[in-house]
Amino acid sequence: MKAKKFLAMLLAAMMTFSLVACGGTAPAGQEASGNEAEAQQDDSTAAAPAADVTIENPSIDFSDGLVGFLGNDKVINPSGDDSVIQAGEFNGESAAQITPQGKNPFIAIQMDALVGDAIGDVASVAVTIGIDSYDGNFYAASGSLYEVIGGAKTGGTTWSIYKEDINPRTIVHELSGAAAEGDYMVLSMESDVARDNGMEPSGLYILDITFLDADGNTIAADSSAEYADASAGADRSNLFGIANPITVDLAGSGDGWSQIGYQDLTEEEMAALSTPGSVVEIEYSSETGNMWMGLSGDSWLRVGVGDCDGSGQGYSYYNNSRTIAQITYEDIVSVCGDDSSKWGQIFIESDGAFEVYSVKIGQQAPNYTVTGGIDIGLEGSADGWAQIGYDVVLSDEAIELLKTPGSIVKVEYSADTDDIWIGLSGEGWNRVGVGNADGSGGTDAISDGSVAYVTYDMIAEICGDDSSKWDTTIFVESDGAFEVYSVTVGMASELVPIRNLITFDAGAKGDGWAQADVVADITEEDIAAALVPGSVISISYTSETGEIWLVFPDSEAGWMRVGVGDADGSGQGYAAYDGSVCQITFETIADVLGSSDIARWGARIQAEASSAWEVYSVSIGQSAYQPE
């Protein structure tokens, strides 16, 4: 799957269902209501129920032992299980064996790579599944077979195995529309009686997979296909956070120097765009990686084009992957003036063949990331104005973090209204981050519709400056049906928006506490031109602990780490990082090395982490943004 397809926000609240008794004989020592249960659907989000069929000619039967086209999906549920996927057997038949590690598994089936050019012919997908338990008894389970089209869940079929004589069972899902490159299926197990009652999770098995055309004919599949993580496309590096986004009905494709759009904005969209501090966010792909917008009012004007047309205007903000571009209100005003009545219609353009997947208008917000986060184990779903979380007990460590100035609460979620907030039920029952949803006119949580942040200062504003009086019970609430995937408490840091990037391939890696040069291909002249006051070094990386920092081995101040925080006991400030992007500012380096003269920093820049790490690229860009 290509990362470009998976930047869309989760579109709908997750389907919910409950288990109810349906009769039959329960295994000895077990209640029928726990082991023989039928999945029921919430009518507001209902997917079609599974139909029992017999597949005569499956596309894949796992007899070759290949399971590399399966993976753990993080698009539908970012906090889903990291299940172990391996070749196995179910009742003597070859199968893919899914072993959950404690959470709900969401197993991606790489449909596009499996069927190749025939992806557009797929009308329905049949999957035969079975479940077993650690102790040999039967425990009911249920879930869904979802389609992910265009980067978001667009439909699904529920399944349940509620008694032994329908184990295994074949699920058939009819696609809601034509599939294309980048589209795939996800098999979930969202209720497991064994796990839900504190026992070891049930094993999930896939015995066969069949792709069918509109006439019911089997489409051949290449089982040697490899899974590609769709969630890897969610690259928010170098960008503003975006709060209260409104999605503009503008998508399509064009050739270089052609435009799409030329459409009037609604009153709501224009009001959002013309508010100081607004930002336009474009999710896209482009042959050149460039993207900008324009307004065709009193004058036909490009905004964010940079020097692509020779004008020398400011560039859009881009993420490292060149899949998201942002243009700010200030950029628009600098080109079009501050009289929004003269701005006219919006259009999108690039200097190479391009496709636009979505356009949003929102408010510039901090691009928060959580350092040293603790998952407090809060997840679940509820209707609007209902709460979840009262039964979650925070650890002493999480409580200490929550009550430390500079802390932050991160909520991964989906909601019908896109709104979410937290609350503390201490000396007073208090919502935090609710904004004006309840008429109180409070501060909104910083949210993009799938991830929300509530800061220490927001809590203090509502609950008082004395954190010793804050209750240690957190609840989560929304004004529409919602689902929470995870809640994390940690310390806040910001990834700042930067542009005019100069990017260099790095390809360096090392073990824990080992260093390697990450800028070996950059000349001293390159560094001198890019690394100036106001610049930021942005590192694309992975590490086992999620952390990384820089080392200057040849500086006049000596062998120095920058951005290490307290990992080495020095108590230095942390770099800003989120597990895939790390930023370290010019000013931070100058402060640690004791000089803003880069000639005194030495000719080598290295990376290091406390665990095995790898750096893929290093960019140097400019930012005038100052975190709060």
Number of C-alpha atoms within 10 A of each C-alpha: 22 15 19 26 24 27 24 18 19 22 17 20 23 21 22 23 19 12 22 16 15 14 14 14 12 18 13 8 7 14 12 21 18 21 29 27 24 22 22 17 17 11 10 10 16 17 20 17 18 19 15 14 12 12 16 8 15 21 22 21 20 21 15 12 16 18 21 18 18 24 22 26 27 19 26 26 23 18 20 23 20 20 22 13 19 17 18 19 17 18 9 7 13 19 28 26 22 22 18 22 14 17 18 21 28 30 24 27 24 25 29 22 24 24 20 15 11 18 22 15 17 25 20 17 22 24 20 23 22 21 24 21 17 12 11 7 15 24 27 27 30 23 24 24 26 25 29 23 22 19 27 21 23 16 23 27 22 27 28 26 25 28 22 19 8 12 17 19 21 22 24 26 25 17 20 13 13 12 21 18 18 22 25 25 25 24 26 25 23 20 21 26 24 21 18 15 10 9 14 17 22 24 17 25 24 25 25 22 23 23 28 21 16 11 8 11 13 19 20 17 20 14 21 14 19 18 20 20 19 25 21 16 20 19 21 21 28 28 26 27 23 23 22 20 22 18 14 14 12 18 16 14 19 18 16 15 13 15 19 20 18 15 14 14 16 10 9 10 17 17 13 22 23 19 13 14 14 23 28 26 27 24 22 24 24 22 13 13 18 26 33 23 25 24 24 18 15 12 11 13 17 22 24 23 24 18 11 14 11 8 10 10 17 17 22 26 26 27 21 21 16 19 26 31 24 28 26 24 19 15 18 25 16 13 16 22 12 15 9 16 10 14 22 19 17 20 21 27 27 25 21 18 18 26 22 22 23 19 21 20 27 23 24 22 19 22 22 24 19 22 22 13 19 19 15 18 14 21 18 16 22 19 16 15 13 15 18 20 20 15 10 15 15 19 12 10 11 19 18 16 21 24 20 14 15 14 22 28 26 26 26 21 28 28 26 19 15 25 28 34 24 26 24 21 16 14 10 12 10 18 22 24 26 24 17 11 15 11 8 10 11 17 16 21 25 26 25 20 23 20 22 24 29 26 24 21 15 18 26 16 13 17 23 13 15 9 16 10 13 22 17 21 16 24 21 27 27 25 19 19 23 29 27 26 20 20 26 21 27 25 22 23 21 21 25 25 25 26 21 18 22 15 16 17 16 21 16 19 22 18 16 15 13 15 19 20 20 26 21 16 11 17 12 13 9 12 16 12 11 19 18 18 14 16 21 28 22 26 28 22 25 21 21 15 14 20 29 34 22 26 23 22 19 15 20 15 15 12 13 17 21 24 25 23 17 11 14 11 8 10 11 15 13 20 23 25 27 22 18 19 24 26 27 23 25 19 16 17 23 17 12 16 22 14 16 17 11 18 13 15 23 16 17 18 19 18 26 28 26 20 17 19 24 23 24 16 19 24 22 26 21 23 16 12 12 10 13 5
